[in-house]
Amino acid sequence: MIYVVATLTVKPDMRAEMIAGAKACIAETRKEVGNIAYDMHESVSDPSKMVFVEQWENAEALVPHGKSEHMKAFGRIAVKCLATPPKIEIITPADVVVR
């Protein structure tokens, strides 16, 4: 299992457009093979920060996701809305024993 955490900084005047575009992308992504969860969150301290948290069965599932029509469409919206390039991290669960 892997997670993708994408932090976006959105231009203040483009926030509504980003949210609208994200809704369509999220709905379609949740239907993809290998997707477990796909959500967008907002910072409570900085309204320009939006964070996607994605959970996938494996890294291979990201390949068709990145090439999907809904991601291409969202990319066309995001490029207009972003104030800075996104920060994208791919992470895996740590093998930590908690007592």
Beta strands, then each sheet from edge to edge (+ up, - down):
strand 1: 2-9
strand 2: 35-42
strand 3: 49-56
strand 4: 87-91
sheet 1: 2+ 3- 1+ 4-
end
